[in-house]
Amino acid sequence: MLSSMRVNLSAFYLFYFSMIGVYVIFMPKVLLDFHYTKFEVGVIYAAAPFMRFLLPYTFKHLFKLTKKVYLLSLVIVLTSTLIFIPTVEYFWLYLSINLFFGASMGIILPFVETISLHKVSKKEYGKIRLWGSIGFVIVALGLGNTINSSYNILYYLVATTLFTVIFGYIVLKYDSEIESENRQSNNSFSLSKFWAFWLSIFLMQVAFGGFYNFFTIYQLDQGLNLSIVTLLWTFGVLCEIVMLYFQGPLLQRNILTILQIATFVTAFRWLLLYLFPASIEVTFASQSLHAISFALYHTSAITYVFTLYSQKKLAQQFLLGIGFGLGGTVGSMLAGEYYGEYLFLMESIITFFAGIMLLIHKKRTDII
């Protein structure tokens, strides 16, 4: 039973992050090929995160994240990617469908993350979650040299979404409602009590907006070809995989301290991209830090939130919503508006303030 569960959870992460890889690495270039402006790309990539931000408030006051809601989100995410194909050439239609896509994504991942955290240890979680990184690498390497049509990217997006939905449905059987969580009113969930932590989460993902949505374009503007850019993405994710596999002992330490270190390391990472934009060696070095700024940070953040609140699924929704949702929305808009020479300097400064917020949070929790 446990072995089967690990295989199915691993498969879900594999295809889910393969889908994210297609969406993040290649779809921005597709939109430019369809004559979208850089600002319009920023708006498109703000739509899905914005919906992920709104959803937790809806579930806090009106709904619970039940199995039926989760199943509906699986249907919507697949339907949305299918509709992308006939609407991608029309900005407003494509933007509208992205709202539904983002809403469903804001339900699927928190639901599965909660199952994983309930069912496996911190050490095992990393070894299961790394399959998502493997899927991302496969997409980066597999598609980088085979793209011959913008529509082919859309077909890859549909295919990876289909398998995500299949394994998303399979892992549903491992969900077991926690009685204490069901009895706890969502209205008692408080963001203000730990405001500095949530502000840090928000700022961290604002700073990632330039990386997720414009790193490919930024490197192409430095004169690199798409094959080298996909290698850069791949190298970063390979470093991420190594960290996910070996991070278990680190997670036995103070999680909040790990979050602080990872945040300040990320500020340094963006500073490197600003100071040495044309250096391939420095860019590869900055990508190696993805092991810390994404893998270690992500696992530490979801683990910390899991222990901070009794409403586990709602807490994961807010983590995704405030971070990748609101933070991703603002980050995409800012990156699209201010894209240029100083993009990653701006990202570095924002991330530094995210680290300061964690220091404030630590002092407040020590007092509490």
TAGIMO-V455353 format. One record per backbone hydrogen bond with DSSP energy under -1.0 kcal/mol. NH is the residue of the N-H (numbers start at 1). CO is the residue of the C=O. Records with the same first field share a line. If there is no record, write none. Layout:
NH: CO + CO
This chain:
5: 1
6: 2
7: 3
8: 4
9: 5
10: 6
11: 7
12: 8
13: 9
14: 10
15: 11
16: 12
17: 13
19: 15
20: 16
21: 17
22: 18
23: 19
24: 20
25: 21
26: 22
27: 22
30: 26
31: 27
32: 28
33: 29
34: 30
35: 32
36: 31
41: 37
42: 38
43: 39
44: 40
45: 41
46: 43
47: 43
50: 46
51: 47
52: 48
53: 49
54: 50
55: 51
58: 54
59: 55
60: 56
61: 57
62: 58
63: 58
66: 64
70: 66
71: 67
72: 68
73: 69
74: 70
75: 71
76: 72
77: 73
78: 74
79: 75
80: 76
81: 77
82: 78
83: 79
84: 80
87: 83
88: 84
90: 87
94: 90
95: 91
96: 92
97: 93
98: 94
99: 95
100: 96
101: 97
102: 98
103: 99
104: 100
105: 101
106: 102
107: 104
108: 104
109: 105
111: 107
112: 108
113: 109
114: 110
115: 111
116: 112
117: 113
118: 114
119: 115
120: 116
125: 121
126: 122
127: 123
128: 124
129: 125
130: 126
131: 128
132: 129
134: 130
135: 131
136: 132
137: 133
138: 134
139: 135
140: 136
141: 137
142: 138
143: 139
144: 140
146: 143
147: 143
155: 151
156: 152
157: 153
158: 154
159: 155
160: 156
161: 157
162: 158
163: 159
164: 160
165: 161
166: 162
167: 163
168: 164
169: 165
170: 166
171: 167
173: 170
174: 171
175: 172
182: 178
183: 179
188: 185
189: 186
195: 192
198: 194
199: 195
200: 196
201: 197
202: 198
203: 199
204: 200
205: 201
206: 202
207: 203
209: 206
212: 208
213: 209
214: 210
215: 211
218: 214
219: 215
220: 216
221: 217
223: 220
224: 219
229: 225
230: 226
231: 227
232: 228
233: 229
234: 230
235: 231
236: 232
237: 233
238: 234
239: 235
240: 236
241: 237
242: 238
243: 239
244: 240
245: 241
246: 242
247: 243
251: 247
252: 249
253: 250
258: 254
259: 255
260: 256
261: 257
262: 258
263: 259
264: 260
265: 261
266: 262
267: 263
268: 264
269: 265
270: 266
271: 267
272: 268
273: 269
274: 270
275: 271
276: 272
279: 276
283: 279
284: 280
285: 281
286: 282
287: 283
288: 284
290: 287
291: 288
292: 289
293: 289
294: 290
295: 290
296: 291
297: 292
298: 294
299: 295
300: 296
301: 297
302: 298
303: 299
304: 300
305: 301
306: 302
307: 303
308: 304
309: 305
312: 310
315: 311
316: 312
317: 313
318: 314
319: 315
320: 316
321: 317
322: 318
323: 319
325: 320
326: 321
327: 322
328: 323
329: 325
330: 326
331: 327
332: 328
333: 329
334: 330
335: 331
336: 332
337: 333
338: 334
343: 340
346: 342
347: 343
348: 344
349: 345
350: 346
351: 347
352: 348
353: 349
354: 350
355: 351
356: 352
357: 353
358: 354
359: 355
360: 356
361: 357
362: 358
363: 359
364: 360
365: 361
366: 362
367: 363
368: 364
